[in-house]
């Protein structure tokens, strides 16, 4: 795997050109996020799906709708524009603003998971169908800089990883809160 580090806003991202086998492994990992979400949030009551974590961390329903909207309106749009436009300027996706504007906590967790799953499957299908020349199509993303289609799976994976961490922290917090309620 060839990697080149690029700085952005004080951070570092990895530009990854993957071989076919590595790319397929990464895409398979991305496909597993839906199953992870389903398992992580199975058996929750409606109240639990809307319970925010400490410091205002997203509730489970907010997590799935944020992921669904980013998958459709962030990653999906970026992928399609990189394929159809020459050097497009891609806007950032303001997840916190979208969450507030759309009142995710009033929505269905199950529906959000279904929307995320469909959007993720569509994006993976598009990415799997790309030939080697398409992977290097590029543009500029607000708040980041130059990006290429070959960056998208890595960006998606990094975003999934961050949300898995948040979800695991929420589950610990929720279990502790439930345990505390059981003792009082």
N, C-alpha and C positions, 0 to 999 in steps of 0.2 A: 504494500500500500504506500503510495507516494503521498507525503504530507507537506504542506507549506503553511506555517503559522502566519496569521494576519491579525494585526491589532485593530481594535475598534473601541472607542470610548473607554480606554483604559483596560479592556479585557483582551483575551486572545481567543480566536476561533481557529479551527483547523479546516483547511481546504483539502478535501479528500477526493482523489481519483482512485476508485476501487476497481479491482479486477472483477470479472463476471461473477465468480464464486463468492467473493467478498460482498459484492453489491447484492446478490441474491440473499445472502445471510442477513444483511442489514435490512432488506425489505421484508424478510420473514419475521425479523424481530419487530419491525413496525406493525406488521399484521397482528402480532400478539397483544398489542395494547388493548384492543377491545375485550379480549378474554380476561386480561388482568383487571380491567375496570369492572366487568361483570362480577368477577369473583370478589374483588375488594369491597364492593357495595351490596352484595347479595344479603338478603335477610334484614336489611335496615328498615325501620319504621319510617313512615312519611316525615315524622318530626326529625328523626336522625338524619335523613337525607338533606334536610335544610339547616342543620346545626353547623354554624361556623366554628372553626377551630380557634385556638388562641390568637390574639392580635388580629382578628378579622380574617384569618385564613379561609379560603374558599371552602364551602360546604361540599358534600358529595355532588349534589345536583348542580352547583356552580362549576365544579370541576368538569363534569361531563359536557355541559353546555359550552363552557369556555373552549374545551378541546374540540367540540363539534364545530363551533364557529371559526376557530382558528384553522381547522382542517379545510373548511370550505372557503372561507373568505381571506385567509392568509396563505397557507401553503398551496391550496388548490388554485387560487388566482395567480400566485407567483409562477407555479409550474406552467399553467396555460399561457400566461403572458410571455414567459421566456421562450416558449415554443412558437408563439404566433407573431411576436413583435421583435424588431431588431433593437437590441440594447435598451429594453424598457426601464423606466424609473419606477420601482416598486415601492408603494407606501408601506410604512410600518403598520402593524396591527396593534391597536391599543386595547388589550384584553380587559383591563380594569374598567375602562370607559364603556366598552361594549357590554360587560357584565352588569354594570349599573344601569345603563340605558335599557337593557332588555329584561331586567328584573328576573334573572335566572332562578332565584329561589321560589318563584311562583310557578315554575315549569316542572314537567315530569322528568324524573331521572331516567326512566325507561325510554322515553321518547328521545331524550338527549343522547343516550347511549346508542340508540338505533341510528340517529342522524350522524353521530361520529363514525360509527361502524361503516355506514354506506359511503361517507365522504372519504374515509381512510382507504377503503377498498378501491374506490375510484382512482384516488391518487396513486396507489400502488400499481394498479393496472396500467395507468399512463406511464409511470416510471419504468415498469417492466418492459413496455413496448418500445422504449427508446433505443435507437441505434447509437453506436459509439460517437458519431458526429453530433448528435443532438445533446449528449451529455455535457458538451462544452459550451452550449449556447448560454450567453450571459446578459446581464444587465446590472443595474445599480439598485440597491435596497436602502431606503431611508434609514438613517441611524446605524448603518453598517458599512456600506460601500459596495464594491464589486462582488457579485455573486454569479454562480453558474448553476445549471440544472444539477450538476453532480454534487453541489452543496446541499441540495434540498433534503435528501434522506438523512444526512448527518444532522442538519438543523432539526429535523423532525424527531430524530432519536434523542438528541440532547434535550429537547423540550419535553418529550415523554419521560425521560429520566428525572428531570426536575419535578414533574408532576407526580411521578411514582414516589419520590421522596416526600413531597408534601402530603400525599395520601397516606403513606405509612405513618407519618407524624400525626395526622388527623386521627387515624385509627387508634394509636396509642393514647392520644388525648381523650378520645371518646370512651375508650375502655376504662381509663382512669376516672373520668366523670361518672360513668355508670357505676363503677365500683364505689365511688364516694357516695353516690345517691343511695346505694344499697346499704351503706353503713349508717346513714342518718335517719 
